[in-house]
Amino acid sequence: MTAIIIDGKAVAAKVRERVVAATAKLKAEHGIVPGLATVLVGNDPASEIYIRNKGKTAKAVGFNSFHDSLPGDASEATVLAKVKALNADKSVHGILVQMPLPRQVRDDAVLDTLDPAKDVDALTPYNAGLLLSGRAHLVSCTPAGVMMLLKEYVGDVAGMEALVIGRSLLFGKPAAQLLLAANATVTMAHSRTRDLKEVCRRADILVAAIGKPNFVPGDWVKPGAVVLDVGINRIDAGEGRTKVVGDVAYDDAARVARAITPVPGGVGAMTIVNLMRNTLIAATAIHGLPPLDI
């Protein structure tokens, strides 16, 4: 068996086309230009790259893009004041505070301050609660991307056994809720799960988001399973070079899986485009307009 490669770039391109078209229509019919604001505290190189890419993409799809950089020793009060200012700024419809934050700034304090209507990462307790109750219109970007890939390559997942390895607020918990809402039978695994190999081998859909390179070997994958690898890990490739790998041992897993996402080019490609999609959804909702079909 040779697994079908799930092309996240191709699916992301389709979503991006819909976002561009809807953004142009929103501007033409209502004079509204979605605005995405990013906040970076400190100068972590990886975070700087992520923020720069988000800003470039926002401009490319027709948004206004705003960015604030704060020093790494900025106080929590300073960061919260910036978030409050963006909450009040009517030209801003989406706010993303890049995490992780420095130790002196509590994630919870930032999320409790952030206006849920502009929470395009869908991490505030309000938006998490809406997701739990099946009423969310802003959904965490990467989990939403996973569901789009499943819809494209699998179709209906009702009744399938789905395993999510990882229970983070950013991915694991919302991914499990979305799979449950799609009528999959969901198991969440984590660092204290017993006999993880056997748990994995029951899964028709295996979603790995544990942050450990090649953590899931091929013999943990059920023959014919669909594997979605959320991991992005940089490892030594020798001769002073590095390469990016996922949480799943790709080559071995691809020999037994029905379909699998590559890293890079799989799930990660969906994250930024869904950030744009969420910003557009937020802009329409803030202005009291009907939901867009994007």
N, C-alpha and C positions, 0 to 999 in steps of 0.2 A: 504494500500500500504506500502511495505517495500522497502526502497531505496537500490539499488545496491551500495555496498561500492567500491569506486574507489581506487584501490590498487596502490598507488604511488611507494611503495617499489618494487613491482613486475615489473612495467614498468621501473623504474630506473635501476633495475638489468639487464634488456634486453639491455638498452642503454650502460650500463657499459661494458657488454660483447663485444659489437661492438667496443667500444673505446679501450679496451684491445687488441682485434684482430688487429685493424687498427694501433695501436701504434707499435705492434710487427712487422707488415708488413713494416711500415715506417722505422723502425730501420734496419730490415734485407735487404731491397731493396735499401735504400738511406743513411744508417748510421746516420739518424736524430733521436734524442731523444727530444721530446717536453719538454720545460722547463717552469715551472710556478713559478713566483715570487710573494710573498705577502709582503705587507708593513703594519705594525701596528704602529700607533702613540698613545702612552699612554698604559695604562694597564687595559682597561675595561674588566672585567671578561668574559662577554658574547662574546665579540669580540675575546678574546684570545682563547676561545673554538672553535669558528667558524674557526679561522685561523689554529689552530692545526688540526682540522678535515680535512680541505682542503689540508694541507700538507701531512697527512697520506694517503688520497685518491690518491693524485697525485703520490706518491711513489708506491702505490698498483697497479695502472694501468700501471706503467712502465715509468712514467715521471721523470725528474729531478725536485727537489723541492728546492726552495730558499726562505729564509725568512729574513726580516730585521725588527727589533724592534727599534723604535725611542722613546725617552722620551716624556711624555705628554706635556712638555713645549718647544718642538722642534719648531724652527721658520718655517715660511712658506718657506723661502729660503732654509732651510735645507731639508725639505720634497721634494721640487721641484728639488733640486740637486740630491736626491736619485732617483726620477722618471726619470730624464734625464740620469743618469748612467745606469739604467735598460733598457731604450729605446735603448741605444747604445750597450748593452751586447748581443752578437749574440747567446749566449746559452739560452737566455730568449725569449720565444715566447708569453707568456701571463703574464700580470701584473695586479694585483688586489691590490688596495689601500683600506684597510678596512675603511668603513664609519660607523658611523659619525666620523668626524675629530674634534680635539679640536678647540675652537673658533678662535684661532689666524691663523688657516690654512683654507683658502677658498676652498670649494669644487670645484668651477668653475676654480680656478687657477690650481688645480691638474688635472682636466679633460682637460683643455686647453693645458697642458704640456704633457700629456700622449699620446704616439704614438698610433693612432687609429688602426694600424695593430696589436697591442698587447693588445688592450682594450677588454679583455675577459668578462668584465661585460657589454660591449656595451653601455656605458654611455656618451662617448664623443659626442660633437655636430656633428661630422662627421658621426659616426655610427648611431646616432639618425636620421640624415638626410637621410642616405641610407635606413633605415627602412621605413621612410615616403614615399620614392620614390619606394619602393618595390624591392630594389637592395641589401639589407643587406645580408652578409654572417656570421656576428657575431650578435647574437640577445641576449638581456638580458636573463639571465639564468632561472629565475623563470617564466616569461611569456612564454618562449619557452617550459618549462615543462608543463604549463597549456595546451598549444596547443597539445602537445604529448598525454596528458591524454585524451583530447577531441577526438583526432584521434582514440585512442585505444578503448574508451568506447562509443563514439557517432558516429564517422565516419564523414560524410559530414555535416558541420554546415551551409551551404549556406541557406540563407533566414530565419534563426532562429534569434529571438530577443535576443541579448546578452547585459547584463548590467555589467559594471565594476564599483564597488564602490571603489573610491580612484583614485587620479590623479597624483601619484608620478612619478618622472622621472625613478625610479628604476623598478616600476612595472606597475602602472595604465596606463600611456601613451603608453608604448610599447605593453602592452596586448591589448589595444583597437585597435592599428594599426594592430596587427597580426590577430585579429578577423575580422577586416574589410577586410584584404587581403584574408581571407578565405570566404568572401562573406556573413558574418553575418551582421545583421542590429544592429549597436552598439550604445548604450547610455552610457555616462559616468556620474556617480553621485559623489557628493562630499558634503562637509559640508554645502554648501548653496543650495543644491537641495531641492525643495519644494515637500512635500507629498511623501517622499521617499518610504513609504509603498506601495503606488499605483504604483510607478515606478518599484519597485521590483516585484510586482505581475504580471507585463506584461512580465517578462523575461523568455525565454525558457532556457537560460544559465545565471546563476547568479554567478558572480565572486566577492568575498568580500575581499578587501585588505585595510581596514580602520584602523586597529591596535587597535580595541576596543573589549575586550572580550565579546562574546555572543551578539554582537550588533544587529545582524539580527535575530529576533524571527521567529519561525516556521510559524506563520500566515502571514509573508511577502513573503513566498515562493509560487510561482505558483504551483499548483498540477501538477506533472509530469516534473518539471524543473530539470535541471542538475545544481548542486551546487558545485562550486570550492572555497574552503575556504583557503585563502592565509595567514590568520592571525596566528601568534604565540604569544600567551599572557600567561604569568605566573600569576596565581591567587592563593589566599589563599585557601587551602583545609582543614584547621583546624588542631589542634594539632601540630602546627609548621611546617606543610607540605605545599607544593605547588603543583599545577598541571598545565599542559599546555593545553590551550583551544584555539579555533579559534575565528574568528569574527562572526561566525554563531552559534546559539543555536542548537547544533548537534542533540540531541535526538528528539526535536520537528520537526526540518527540515527533518530529515530522515523519518518521518512518512508520508510526503507528496511528497517528491522529488522522481524523477525517479532514480537518482544516486547522490552520494555525496562523497566528500573527507573527510576522518577522519583527526583529528589533535591530535597527530602527525601521520605520516604514509601516508600522502596524497601528497599535492603539495610540501611540504618542502623536501621530499625525492628526488625530481627531480632537485633541485637547484645545489647541488655540482656536480652531474654527468654531468649536462649541462655545468658547469664551465670547467670540463675536456674535454668535447666535443668541446667547443669553443677554448680551448688551442690547441687541436689537429688540428682543422680547421685553426687556425692562423699559426701554424707551417708549414702546407702544403702550405698555401698561401704565407708566407714569403719566402719560398724556391722555389716559382714558379711552384709548382706541381699541377696537376689537383685536383679539389675538391674531397673529400672522401664521399662515400655514407654511412654515419653513422647517 
